Amino acid sequence: MAGRCRRNMYYLTGLPGWMRFGYSPGWVGRSPTGLPPAAQYLVQTGQIPRFASWLQQQVPVRVPVTPVVPAMPKEQKISMLESQAKMLGGQLEQIKKRLEELKK
């Protein structure tokens, strides 16, 4: 269970750490660029764009699901908008009051 959540960032971005940050802390001091051998090879040969596109193809594409929200009745929309207008009016009055206090 100890190393179970370490790959969340990889799955989130689709890129390994050395591509996200430009180096891997585990290779600092062992390699002149701080990259692991495979990454150093990709950088030296100029294959990073091709590798990045390959990685994007490996990650499954998820279509965002928009929840279906039933339409509110007209009266409920009106009451909601009126309460929001009242709240915003109160906030605006408080802001104006604070501005007057600061100008004194």
Buried (B, 14 or more C-beta within 10 A) or exposed (E): EEEEEEEEEBEEEBBBBBBEEEBBEEBEEEBEBBBBEEBBEBBEEEEEEEBEEEBEEEEEEEEEEEEEEEEEEEEEEEEEEEEEEEEEEEEEEEEEEEEEEEEE
